[in-house]
Amino acid sequence: MTARQPTKTTCPYCGVGCGILADVSLDGKVGIRGDTNHPANFGRLCSKGSALGETVDLDDRLLYPEVDGQRVSWDAALRLVGSQFSETIAEYGPDSVAFYVSGQLLTEDYYVANKLMKGFIGSANIDTNSRLCMASSVAGHKRAFGSDTVPGCYEDLEIADLIVLVGSNLAWCHPVLYQRIVAAKGKRPEMKIVLIDPRRTMTSDIVDLHLPIKPDGDVALFSALLSHLFETHAIDQDFIAAHTSGFTDALRAADAMDILAIIEQTGLDQRLLRSFFELFARTDRTVTVFSQGVNQSARGTDKVNAIINCHLATGRIGKPGASPFSVTGQPNAMGGREVGGMSNTLAAHMDIENAEDRDRVRRFWQAPLVAAKSGLKAVDMFRAVADGRIKALWIMATNPVVSMPDAGKIEDAIRNCPFVVVSDVIAKTDTVRHARVRLPAAAWGEKSGTVTNSERRISRQRSFLPLPGEARPDWWIVCEVAKHMGFGAAFDYKSTSEIFAEHAALSGFENNGTRDFDIGQFANISETEFDRLEPFQWPRHVGEESSIRLFTDGKFFTRDGKARFTSLDLEPRRTTPAAYPMTL
Ligand code: SF4
């Protein structure tokens, strides 16, 4: 028996961002269905999303604020956090504190955490677990396009004639995208799929060609492809001349390898290389999908640019069924990027190293100061905790003792940090147990706000369960701490719709088409409109129709409006130290 209308919300597990209908029955059971109207999944769900109803019980939940293992009132906990952070900053400066946040946060949570650290504390020491999976794509996009832009959309996966999957096990990691591709190939069996992965994963079940590349052979492979495209006249000379710069240098760098070097670096034989190169060269509608096998690498950014180089050389960008396509792991890695949730970015895709951007954000926020330089990235942040430079650390919605590399050192660092706050849903994680202050956060079914999926689609997460115990949404916790630190006027939000409206307004502030991320159409969104907000893709400039793809006009966000080829170093590199010569 269903008690009320289903709630339209979004799956919190991966970057596909599937729409969900959640039904709460009178006995409190939660039924989960795919939302047939959501453009990410059109009703499909994978086994993870389908099982969400089994995750909403209160077992293991952190339900009350705690200090030193004792339950305390919210006021006491917030006062302590505010005063400890303020005193640490007063004594040691803004860079003595840090936030480590998460792609599990909603965009509005992320926005206020970033605003507090970068605009009001005056440090950029906020970084996110998304750093570990997405930073290479962000850097690669910015190097090529002048902006962190994913140009394509999911529809491209269905209308492409060739899909190249690089370092991506979609069948497990983005199952609904995999299902969409399987369905498209069922309708058009002539569609070709290539998998480039050292392992023969479950995704290989649907592919026409598997290239079992050596780990880290991707830069060599796509550089050799660039040379092949030039030699076989498969490049788009007009597009290169009108819309790009740096092609000659990139090609010269790519030409540095002979066939023996290519075989050595990629581990692929000539027959496989030829099959892939010829297929890529003759197929205009090509989408190259890449994810963690590309991003999580010592040369992740170069891999991203090696792929983008081939798309720029063939003009396969901004066109239906033709795009490089980075797919995100976490549900809101993209939302985090939009609000500048990394230590080297600024809100609304602005640049922390750019004085004009800093000044613009400072004026918009009416902030006393905006951090003047990049902060510590995730690994460096925990090194700074370990060596005592960071004296107060707030971890939100993530468990770095388990998820960071070199976990033992991370645990030691957190254990020895003078003041650690963790806001989380779960009472006993490996990280929570080292926190002096534990703040109970709202979980998926209790939260309200927005997330952005891999195709730039912003969707609502809507709460359908009451807040249990004294759990509170992350945005509320951050804003209350900000008030205790003396920044009340800038953090006086009543709901996530007000935060979303401010985020939208900042994205459109003095933009005039100069920045890719612009959802200025929503700057005056009301609470009711926010409640009803349907999934949409950015950008949404004021007064303009939206487009589901970017760069359709061949204009990029660099100074000269041209995309940049990247010249890549092809000297073989040892990415594992001699003492540990193993790649997993
Ligand atoms: Fe959730 Fe991802 Fe599965 Fe969709 S594909 S239901 S977003 S885990």
Residues whose N, C-alpha, C, O or C-beta is under 5 A from the ligand:
A	BS01	SF4	C11 Y13 C14 V16 G17 C18 L45 C46 K48 G49 H174 P175 V176
